[in-house]
């Protein structure tokens, strides 16, 4: 263990740190302090950090949180330790009531835990929930809390647990420390092998019987019986297994003969089935040809009856073919005639439009020629070209006027903004000058707050110290009375003890005389005659009375020492309090504090006003900088905008003069352009319509002449006759297809009929029912033969397989039984059963060897600490009523030469034996490769039960532990230990009653 941090835990309110590394070089240190100061709470914190609980509170109220903690105070314990070659840090907090983050009152904070590992120069998280942290810590430190308290943290009332443990408790601890669980796994593995081998023997026997039973049932079901064996009278196992297997083989041979016979019958049935299939196919083929012949005769007759219709279709096709010669000419005539009519109509419409437009400009209504129209068109296009140059200027004139107006407005607004900024700047400058003047006035008052606060805090501390001094002086008077009472009690107890001892000496002769028995030798002189035994006093004093009186003296000494220590402590605290108060009264300090408080108020108000004024001056400076920047930026913008407005006004005036001339009598240039373009478009339409009408008239005359020539060539008298005979391409194709289909069908039908007539088929319908019945009968006979053959083959194969399996099972049973007997004996021996006469399991056997070594290491120290009187013994004697044995401990008493149970030792003797056993356990565990290294050991009390000489021996034993690099922490009130151990951790009680780790010190020896 390296470092322990405690806050709000047990008696510790404020954060406390215990640096165990500070004692690593010394190797042993003592944790000292007054009773109730919190020494044992340091060990409680270690146990809580690792296991989440404290041994002292296992059966009572779990008061882990400090009673001194308020709702806003935290409770946390953090422990840094090394294990497995890595450094770890665990942090825990118990469940406790804390203040709500929102609102008033308290809420219950759940228990928390976190685990870290030191890696890459910092702490890295490994777990963050109590359950996960507990599981991870169990892998890192595989000791239960009870085991931890037996070998590492030897807490009060638990020191002797390992010495006085039961067999099961001792086995659980040793198993964890030495990692011997694998031997228990060996036991389980051997037991499983025994069960498996036993199951295998039973399974093989059952398999053999099952195979023979199956075979016999199969033989009986299919009438293949032979002579079969019976069963053994003892357990039902086959007594004549070989005979039964031989009978199965004979039945398999008979089944093979049946299978061969069935196969021959199947071949004959297959031949009969094939012949019937061929006969039926021949009959069906002749019947099909008969039906096809009759259908061919019907088709030829129907096609020949349709010849007249086909001739009409052929005539229609030929006429349509001749009409195709005139189709294009007739179509062209129709098109040119329609185009001529449309051209005439278009010319009339264009002429009407021209006359309407021409009349609006004062021209006459005479239809113009194409030459005149071309001249008018050229004139209009030339005029429009000149006007279009001014059209864009006319479209933008309104936008430019709006731009001019907006520019003048922006110029006025910009000039107004400049004037406002100049006015605001003058106001800000005046305010800045006022702030500067006030700051100059407050300068002498700034800087005195820290001194005033320091003086006020010092006066508060001195006032509290003065109050503490008065309280401690009153407490000293009370404590002094208690010390006097303890002194009187010690004197009375000492006097009473001396009186009892004197009375005991005076009455000792009577006590010895009371033990004399007639005829038995005296313990003093050895005589068997007792003529005048001394009488026993009226009020004899026994050894128990002396022992009780001695105990009262010890208690009185302890109480007197505690009272004296308490009185010295109170007086020292009172003197320190008076020193902290500066030897001034509470009234003087109150007056000084009032003056300091008023000075602090003045300094605080001055600092607050200075802070406000400095912020205001900063705002003024920022505002002036912004205003100056805005004024600087506005000047060039005003000048540029003014020049742009002058140029824009001159351009608008020039455009107005040019546009007035271009409009003529129209509202705008655009309207004049539109009027001229309309006249030009009307002239172009009229010219084009006259040209098109003349061309269409000429085309119509040419098309009429061509039609007359085509009609004469095709043999038609008129165009209407030719049009009536016309058919489209699809209709002509359908006519050709109808003729072709009829010719093809008639030719095919005659060809089929000729082939079928040559077959000389009867006219009456052919009947195939007899052949079908014969075919069905042969198929059914063949199917039955196949099924019979398959069944015979399956029975034969099954019997051969059962015979083979039975022989294999019979040969494996003997070997499996021999192996099972060997495994069973080994498994019972390892599990502590017969033939194991000691009833000791394999793991217990291994742990017993380890325990022998632990006892040997412990005896090296116990021999010295007990002056050779006691020695621990490992015993593997059988326990009563079949209980587990092998890990027993006895204590050999050299005074009697007989072993005795550890429970018979006195308190001091138990402490020495437990300490020796714990140290021996730690040495053996540390020396085992793969075990747990126990480099830290804590011992909480127990040394007070030792006399001075035995205490020195125990101290030498603890001192020897430094050689192995181990660190031992001891909690004790024994002054001799404090004097002999220079490294000390002092736990003290603060003025508010909470505890503090006052010092990590190496005291001078």
Secondary structure, 3 states (H helix, E strand, C coil): CCEEEEECECCECCCEEEEHHHHCCCCEEEEEECCCCCHHHHHHHHHHHHHCCCHHHCCCCCCCECCCCCCCCCCEEEEEEEECCEEEEEEEECCEEEECCCCCCEEEECCEEEEEEEECCEEEEEECCHHHHHHHHHHHCCCCHHHHHHHCEECCCCCCCCCCCCHHHHHHHHHHHHCCHHHHHHHHHHHHHHHHHHHHHHHHHHHHHHHHHHHHHHHHHCCCCCCCCCECCCCCCECCHHHHHHHHHHHHHHHHHHHHHHHHHHHHHHHHHHHHHHHHHHHHHHHHHHHHHHHHHHHHHHHHHCHHHHHHHHHHHHHHHHHHHHHHHHHHHHHHHHHHHHHHHHHHHHHHHHHHHHHHCCCCCCCCCHHHHHHHHHHHHHHHHHHHHHHHHHHHHHHHHHHHHHHHHHHHHHHHHHHHHHHHHHHHHHHHHHHHHHHHHHHHHCCCHHHHHHHHHHHHHHHHHHHHHHHHHHHHHHHHHHHHHHHHHHHHHHHHHHHHHHHHHHCHHHHHHHCCCCCCCCCCCCCCCCCCCCCCCCCCCCHHHHHHHHHHHHHHHHHHHHHHHHHHHHHHHHHHHHHHCCCCCHHHHHHHHHHHHHHHHHHHHHHHHHHHHHHHHHHHHHHHHHHHHHHHHHHHHHHHHHHHHHHHHHHHHHHHHHHHHHHCCCCCHHHHHHHHHHHHHHHHHHHHHHHHHHHHHHHHHHHHHHHHHHHHHHCCCCHHHHHHHCCCHHHHHHHHHHHHHHHHHHHHHHHHHHHHHCCCCCCCCCCCHHHHHHHHHHHHHHHHHHHHHHHHHHHHHHHHHHHHHHHHHHHHHHHHHHHHHHHHHHHHHHCCCCCCCCCCCHHHHHHHHHHHHHHHHHHHHHHHHCCCCEEEEEECCCCHHHCCCCCEEEEEECCCCEEEEHHHCCHHHHHHHHHHHHHHHHHHHHHCCCCCCCCEEEEECCHHHCCHHHHHHHHHHHHHHHHHCCEEEEECCCHHHHHHCCEEEEEEECCCCCEEEEEEEECCC
